[in-house]
Amino acid sequence: MTKFTQLTMPLDRAYFKNLFEHSRSWPMDGDWDALAARALIEHEKSGQLMVWVPSVPFTTDTGGSAFEVNLRGYHIGVHPVTNRQYAQFVEETGHSKPEKEGYCKPVWVNGTYPPDVADHPVVGVSWKDAMAYCHWAGLRLPSELEWEKAVRWRDGRPYPWGLQWDAGRCPNNRQNGAATANVWEYESASACYGAYQLNGNVEEWCADWYDADAFTRYCQGNFTAPPKSQHHVVRSGSWQGGNPGAFSASCRHYSRPS
């Protein structure tokens, strides 16, 4: 059974009060203590912090036409899975280490990673690897729409911090060169719901199969999951890129699952 620990930090109350003041139509009518109870939880097995994204509408223009989407509430990771967390999974399961060339130059060498990148996101992980990690941890990958909502807030912003691209507010090749960043860096650019580095540092797998026409269907009110294909959805820009469009919440990537 997956276990979580409710975190009752002093910041929780202020955090949700700030969210309420931004949204101005929170469904719990300003019950800060009740909101804080769901604000931040810690996954006991992996140590992953999860932040609550409530069931309120958001606007997307992915695919070209702006429309509103309302999803059920869910938790999403505050930061990407780190090398430290992935090492625990590898040690307990015997899963293969992310040492192969492919997505990028491997960080892990001879079964381990440099100590100074323990709290950097793990890289070189396939969709199948990510799913195996989730199965071990008792978690799941977000859907493409869940990932996008966590970035866009309620107003449909293309970047977590607002409307305009700012290379100084997320890890990219103009800031970090050929290296990832610690997952706790760039706090000022965290998304309104509390997740760090959704648009930058590493590209992120989503659960969905990639379908080029998915958002055309969504715009028409058909939210049927995309059919099986050869690729899975990848979102976010990465430390290897610097094109502003690749970091936008409307930019969709895809890759083979392994």
C-alpha positions as CSV (number, residue, x, y, z in Angstrom):
1,M,0.0,0.0,0.0
2,T,1.3,3.4,-0.9
3,K,1.9,5.6,2.1
4,F,2.0,9.4,2.3
5,T,2.9,11.7,5.2
6,Q,0.9,14.9,5.5
7,L,3.2,17.8,6.0
8,T,2.0,20.5,8.4
9,M,4.5,23.1,7.8
10,P,3.8,26.8,8.7
11,L,4.3,27.7,5.0
12,D,1.3,25.5,4.0
13,R,-1.3,28.0,5.3
14,A,0.4,31.0,3.7
15,Y,0.9,29.0,0.5
16,F,-2.8,28.2,0.0
17,K,-3.9,31.7,1.1
18,N,-1.7,33.0,-1.7
19,L,-3.3,30.6,-4.2
20,F,-6.8,31.6,-3.0
21,E,-6.0,35.3,-3.5
22,H,-4.8,34.6,-7.0
23,S,-7.7,32.4,-8.1
24,R,-10.4,34.4,-6.3
25,S,-12.9,31.5,-6.7
26,W,-11.5,28.7,-4.6
27,P,-14.1,25.9,-4.1
28,M,-13.4,25.6,-0.3
29,D,-14.3,29.2,0.5
30,G,-11.0,30.1,2.2
31,D,-10.8,27.2,4.6
32,W,-7.1,27.5,5.0
33,D,-6.6,24.6,7.4
34,A,-8.6,22.2,5.2
35,L,-6.6,23.3,2.1
36,A,-3.3,23.0,3.9
37,A,-4.1,19.4,4.8
38,R,-3.8,18.6,1.1
39,A,-1.3,21.2,0.1
40,L,1.9,19.2,0.5
41,I,2.5,15.5,1.1
42,E,5.6,13.3,1.2
43,H,5.7,9.9,-0.4
44,E,7.2,7.7,2.3
45,K,8.9,5.2,0.0
46,S,10.7,7.6,-2.4
47,G,10.7,10.8,-0.4
48,Q,9.0,12.5,-3.3
49,L,7.1,15.7,-2.3
50,M,3.7,16.1,-4.0
51,V,1.7,19.2,-4.3
52,W,-2.1,19.4,-4.8
53,V,-3.6,20.7,-8.0
54,P,-7.4,21.3,-7.3
55,S,-10.3,20.7,-9.6
56,V,-10.7,24.2,-11.1
57,P,-10.7,25.0,-14.8
58,F,-7.7,26.1,-16.8
59,T,-7.3,27.5,-20.3
60,T,-5.1,25.9,-23.0
61,D,-4.4,27.0,-26.5
62,T,-2.3,24.0,-27.5
63,G,-3.3,23.0,-31.0
64,G,-4.1,26.6,-31.9
65,S,-7.6,27.2,-30.4
66,A,-8.1,28.4,-26.9
67,F,-10.5,26.4,-24.8
68,E,-11.2,25.6,-21.2
69,V,-10.5,22.2,-19.5
70,N,-11.6,21.0,-16.0
71,L,-9.8,18.0,-14.5
72,R,-10.3,16.2,-11.2
73,G,-7.9,17.3,-8.5
74,Y,-4.6,15.4,-8.3
75,H,-1.2,15.6,-6.8
76,I,1.9,16.2,-8.9
77,G,5.6,16.0,-8.0
78,V,7.1,19.2,-6.7
79,H,10.3,18.4,-8.6
80,P,11.6,15.8,-11.1
81,V,12.9,12.5,-9.8
82,T,16.5,12.9,-8.7
83,N,19.5,10.7,-9.1
84,R,19.4,10.0,-5.4
85,Q,15.7,8.8,-5.6
86,Y,16.4,6.8,-8.8
87,A,19.4,5.1,-7.1
88,Q,17.1,3.8,-4.3
89,F,14.8,2.3,-7.0
90,V,17.7,0.7,-8.8
91,E,19.2,-0.7,-5.6
92,E,15.9,-2.3,-4.4
93,T,14.7,-3.7,-7.8
94,G,17.9,-4.4,-9.7
95,H,16.5,-2.3,-12.6
96,S,19.1,-1.3,-15.2
97,K,21.1,1.9,-14.5
98,P,20.7,4.9,-16.9
99,E,24.1,4.6,-18.4
100,K,23.4,4.1,-22.1
101,E,23.9,6.7,-24.8
102,G,20.7,7.8,-26.5
103,Y,18.7,10.6,-25.0
104,C,21.8,12.4,-23.9
105,K,25.4,11.8,-22.6
106,P,25.0,9.6,-19.5
107,V,25.6,11.1,-16.1
108,W,25.8,7.7,-14.4
109,V,29.1,5.8,-15.0
110,N,30.1,2.4,-13.6
111,G,26.9,2.0,-11.7
112,T,26.7,5.4,-10.0
113,Y,26.6,9.2,-10.4
114,P,28.9,12.0,-9.2
115,P,28.0,13.0,-5.7
116,D,27.5,16.6,-6.6
117,V,24.5,15.7,-8.9
118,A,22.6,13.6,-6.3
119,D,19.8,16.2,-6.2
120,H,19.8,16.9,-10.0
121,P,17.1,15.1,-12.1
122,V,17.9,11.7,-13.4
123,V,18.5,11.7,-17.2
124,G,18.7,9.1,-19.9
125,V,15.5,7.4,-18.6
126,S,13.1,5.8,-21.1
127,W,9.3,5.9,-20.8
128,K,9.4,2.2,-19.8
129,D,12.1,3.1,-17.1
130,A,9.8,5.9,-15.8
131,M,6.9,3.5,-15.7
132,A,8.9,0.9,-13.8
133,Y,10.0,3.6,-11.3
134,C,6.3,4.6,-10.8
135,H,5.3,1.0,-10.3
136,W,7.9,0.5,-7.6
137,A,7.1,3.8,-5.9
138,G,3.3,3.4,-6.1
139,L,3.0,6.6,-8.2
140,R,2.1,7.3,-11.8
141,L,3.1,9.6,-14.7
142,P,0.8,12.6,-15.2
143,S,-1.4,12.8,-18.2
144,E,-0.5,15.4,-20.8
145,L,-3.4,17.6,-19.7
146,E,-2.4,17.3,-16.0
147,W,1.2,18.3,-16.8
148,E,-0.1,21.3,-18.7
149,K,-2.5,22.4,-16.1
150,A,0.2,22.4,-13.5
151,V,2.2,24.9,-15.7
152,R,-0.6,27.1,-16.9
153,W,-2.4,27.9,-13.6
154,R,-6.0,29.1,-14.3
155,D,-5.2,31.9,-16.8
156,G,-3.5,29.9,-19.5
157,R,0.0,31.4,-19.2
158,P,2.5,29.7,-21.4
159,Y,5.3,29.8,-18.8
160,P,5.0,29.1,-15.0
161,W,6.1,32.7,-14.3
162,G,3.8,34.5,-16.8
163,L,3.4,35.4,-20.5
164,Q,6.9,36.2,-21.6
165,W,10.0,34.0,-22.1
166,D,12.8,34.7,-19.7
167,A,15.9,32.5,-20.1
168,G,17.1,33.4,-16.6
169,R,14.1,31.8,-15.0
170,C,14.6,28.1,-15.9
171,P,17.5,25.7,-16.5
172,N,18.5,25.8,-20.2
173,N,21.6,26.0,-22.4
174,R,21.9,29.7,-22.0
175,Q,22.0,29.4,-18.2
176,N,23.6,26.0,-17.4
177,G,25.5,25.1,-20.5
178,A,25.8,21.4,-20.8
179,A,24.6,20.5,-17.4
180,T,21.4,20.0,-15.4
181,A,20.6,22.0,-12.3
182,N,19.7,21.1,-8.8
183,V,15.9,20.5,-8.5
184,W,15.6,23.2,-5.8
185,E,17.1,26.0,-7.9
186,Y,15.0,28.6,-9.7
187,E,12.5,28.9,-6.9
188,S,11.2,32.3,-8.2
189,A,10.1,30.6,-11.4
190,S,8.1,27.7,-9.8
191,A,4.6,27.2,-11.1
192,C,1.6,28.8,-9.2
193,Y,0.6,25.4,-7.8
194,G,4.0,24.9,-6.3
195,A,5.9,22.6,-8.8
196,Y,9.5,23.5,-9.6
197,Q,11.1,23.5,-13.1
198,L,8.2,22.2,-15.1
199,N,9.5,24.3,-18.0
200,G,13.2,23.5,-18.0
201,N,16.0,21.4,-16.7
202,V,14.8,18.1,-18.2
203,E,12.1,16.9,-20.6
204,E,9.4,15.1,-18.9
205,W,7.5,11.9,-19.8
206,C,3.7,11.9,-19.7
207,A,1.5,8.8,-19.5
208,D,-0.3,9.4,-22.8
209,W,0.5,7.9,-26.2
210,Y,1.3,10.7,-28.7
211,D,-1.6,11.7,-31.0
212,A,-1.1,14.7,-33.3
213,D,-4.8,15.4,-33.3
214,A,-5.4,15.0,-29.6
215,F,-6.0,18.6,-28.8
216,T,-8.4,19.0,-31.8
217,R,-10.6,16.4,-30.1
218,Y,-10.2,17.9,-26.7
219,C,-11.3,21.3,-28.0
220,Q,-14.5,19.6,-29.2
221,G,-15.1,18.2,-25.8
222,N,-13.9,14.7,-26.6
223,F,-11.4,13.8,-23.9
224,T,-11.0,10.1,-24.9
225,A,-7.4,9.0,-24.2
226,P,-5.2,8.9,-27.3
227,P,-5.0,5.5,-29.0
228,K,-1.8,3.4,-28.8
229,S,0.9,4.6,-31.2
230,Q,4.7,4.3,-31.6
231,H,5.5,7.2,-29.3
232,H,4.7,8.7,-25.9
233,V,4.2,12.4,-25.1
234,V,7.2,14.3,-23.8
235,R,6.8,17.9,-22.4
236,S,9.1,20.7,-21.2
237,G,12.3,22.2,-22.6
238,S,15.6,20.9,-21.2
239,W,19.1,22.0,-20.2
240,Q,20.2,21.1,-23.7
241,G,18.0,23.6,-25.4
242,G,17.4,27.3,-25.6
243,N,14.6,27.9,-28.1
244,P,11.8,29.7,-26.2
245,G,9.1,27.9,-28.1
246,A,10.3,24.5,-26.8
247,F,9.7,25.7,-23.2
248,S,6.2,26.9,-23.8
249,A,3.3,25.0,-22.2
250,S,1.8,24.5,-25.7
251,C,4.8,22.7,-27.1
252,R,4.4,19.0,-27.5
253,H,7.3,16.6,-28.1
254,Y,7.3,12.8,-28.5
255,S,9.7,9.9,-28.3
256,R,9.6,6.1,-28.5
257,P,9.0,4.4,-25.1
258,S,12.3,2.6,-25.1
